[in-house]
Amino acid sequence: MSLTLLFFMALGLGAVAWLVGRARAGRFAVLARAHSLPGYHAAYVALWTALPALLFSALWVGVSPGLVTRSVIASPAANSLAADPIERRAVLSEARGLAEGTLHSAFNPSAELLAPEYRVARLHYGVIGLAVAALLALAGGVYAFSRVRPDFRARTHVERAITITLLVASLIAILTTIGIVASLLFESVRFFNKVGVLDFLFGTRWSPQAASGGDMKALGAIPLFWGTIFIGAIIAMLVAIPLGLMSAIYLTQYAGAATRRWMKPLLEILAGVPTVVYGYFAALTVAPIVRHLGDMLRIPGTSSESALAAGLVMGIMIIPFVSSMADDSLAAVPQAMRDGSLAMGATKSETIRRVLVPAALPGIVGGVLLAVSRAIGETMIVVMAAGLAAKLTANPFASVTTVTVQIIQLLTGDQEFESAKTLAAFALGLVLFVVTLLLNIVALGVVKRYREAYD
């Protein structure tokens, strides 16, 4: 039985329970002074009806596949299965695909015999799950309905349930972050047991193929760090900061209300464009132009995959990050500072340059730092336009690589997770995580101080 069917059944029963509970509470609310409004009584009955069924459904969907497989293996049709565990799993997987309709034919004849057994077992356990979920919903609904009376504190119980739900949601987010950090740390420790920390952080030679042959000195990440900084923190910022700041100044100081109304949303659309689209644009449009420009200027090392092409497009992508924060910061500067500057005889441009921008600088700097953290974690643009060569070069027309590109390369395809070559991806991810975390902490700290100054 699918989780979707159980989910909608629980929601349907909960909706019916809500109507019944509200009708009962509505009758005595007219005659007596009730502690809670009818809506709270209805919500209490609905929660007791839907939640037990939903919790059981989530548990049953995880347990029932194992029960179905065990039932199929115990059937007479499974006597023809091979003793080898790998071959047995392959046949059972094909039979399950035939039963669910995801496969139309099977390579192994035994799967054709087991498919009907799978259908019968799935139907059997599906009916059991549906019946138990319905019984739990009914029992919970009857219990809650019996407690609906004028003096019952339904509002307290409902608000407590909402508080617990919000707490669980917060804990899930926190535990997810802890799980991500723990997985990175665990695998990174395994990597650093094979490769020295200093060799990794300060080595200038990156060659995972040589590391596969036992040369652990070939996993120096300095070229990757430089490529990431060169593209994301230098070239991209040289594009994003001037354009983003000037866009914010125009929208807040010069544009009329009608112009701002349509221009600001159009500018922020850039943040919603998928990065793979930017990657196509960088690889098919910007990179050939950059290559042609490099050939015209006779710059040595010019490549069709270059840091300049990736950095230019990445800078365009993060313009909204800079302009949005700069826009909010400039708009938050007190009007008295503008009026005072103009009253002293300063022009509008002088007021912007000498009063507004310095006053809004903390917020602008915070936006720039957030944009940098977004840029150095970008993947698709650099994968499609920057190349794979790990070089220590300041030539923007040359091919370079970044940390994110190498993580993809190291984890693509069939990999041996005991080798230093593959584990290097987790060490790179840990470094990237720490750097972006620090940038975000600094940016949020700057923004917080700014808000304290002007709110």
NORKALIN-V369189 format. One record per residue. D_FIRST is the distance of its C-alpha to the first C-alpha in whole Angstrom. Layout:
BEGIN
d_first = {D_FIRST & D_FIRST}
END
This chain:
BEGIN
d_first = {0 & 4 & 7 & 9 & 7 & 7 & 11 & 12 & 12 & 13 & 16 & 17 & 17 & 19 & 21 & 22 & 23 & 25 & 27 & 28 & 29 & 31 & 33 & 34 & 35 & 37 & 39 & 40 & 41 & 44 & 45 & 45 & 45 & 42 & 41 & 38 & 38 & 35 & 33 & 32 & 32 & 29 & 27 & 28 & 26 & 23 & 23 & 22 & 20 & 18 & 18 & 17 & 14 & 13 & 15 & 13 & 9 & 11 & 12 & 9 & 8 & 11 & 11 & 8 & 10 & 13 & 12 & 11 & 14 & 16 & 15 & 16 & 19 & 20 & 20 & 24 & 23 & 22 & 26 & 27 & 26 & 28 & 30 & 30 & 27 & 27 & 27 & 24 & 22 & 23 & 22 & 18 & 18 & 19 & 17 & 14 & 15 & 16 & 13 & 11 & 14 & 16 & 19 & 21 & 23 & 23 & 26 & 26 & 26 & 24 & 21 & 21 & 22 & 19 & 16 & 16 & 15 & 12 & 11 & 12 & 10 & 7 & 7 & 9 & 7 & 4 & 7 & 9 & 7 & 8 & 11 & 12 & 11 & 13 & 16 & 17 & 17 & 19 & 21 & 22 & 23 & 25 & 27 & 27 & 29 & 31 & 33 & 33 & 37 & 40 & 41 & 37 & 37 & 34 & 35 & 36 & 32 & 30 & 33 & 32 & 28 & 29 & 31 & 29 & 26 & 29 & 30 & 27 & 27 & 30 & 29 & 27 & 29 & 32 & 30 & 28 & 32 & 33 & 31 & 32 & 35 & 35 & 33 & 36 & 39 & 37 & 37 & 41 & 42 & 41 & 43 & 46 & 47 & 47 & 49 & 51 & 51 & 54 & 54 & 50 & 51 & 55 & 55 & 56 & 54 & 51 & 50 & 47 & 48 & 51 & 49 & 47 & 50 & 51 & 53 & 51 & 54 & 52 & 49 & 52 & 50 & 53 & 52 & 49 & 50 & 53 & 51 & 48 & 51 & 53 & 50 & 48 & 51 & 54 & 54 & 51 & 52 & 56 & 54 & 51 & 54 & 57 & 55 & 52 & 55 & 57 & 54 & 54 & 58 & 58 & 55 & 56 & 60 & 61 & 58 & 58 & 56 & 55 & 55 & 53 & 50 & 49 & 50 & 48 & 45 & 46 & 47 & 44 & 41 & 43 & 40 & 37 & 38 & 36 & 38 & 37 & 39 & 42 & 41 & 42 & 45 & 46 & 46 & 47 & 50 & 51 & 51 & 53 & 56 & 56 & 57 & 59 & 61 & 61 & 63 & 65 & 66 & 67 & 64 & 64 & 60 & 59 & 55 & 53 & 50 & 52 & 52 & 53 & 51 & 48 & 50 & 51 & 47 & 46 & 49 & 48 & 44 & 45 & 48 & 46 & 45 & 49 & 50 & 48 & 49 & 52 & 52 & 51 & 54 & 56 & 55 & 55 & 59 & 61 & 63 & 66 & 66 & 66 & 69 & 71 & 71 & 72 & 74 & 76 & 77 & 74 & 72 & 68 & 68 & 70 & 68 & 65 & 66 & 68 & 66 & 62 & 61 & 63 & 61 & 58 & 58 & 56 & 53 & 54 & 54 & 50 & 49 & 50 & 49 & 45 & 46 & 47 & 44 & 42 & 44 & 44 & 41 & 40 & 39 & 38 & 42 & 44 & 42 & 43 & 46 & 48 & 47 & 47 & 50 & 51 & 54 & 57 & 58 & 59 & 59 & 57 & 57 & 56 & 53 & 51 & 48 & 46 & 44 & 40 & 41 & 42 & 39 & 37 & 39 & 39 & 35 & 34 & 34 & 34 & 35 & 37 & 36 & 39 & 41 & 43 & 43 & 39 & 39 & 42 & 39 & 38 & 42 & 42 & 39 & 40 & 44 & 42 & 40 & 43 & 45 & 43 & 43 & 46 & 47 & 44 & 46 & 49 & 48 & 47 & 50 & 52 & 50 & 50 & 54 & 55 & 53 & 55 & 58 & 57 & 55}
END
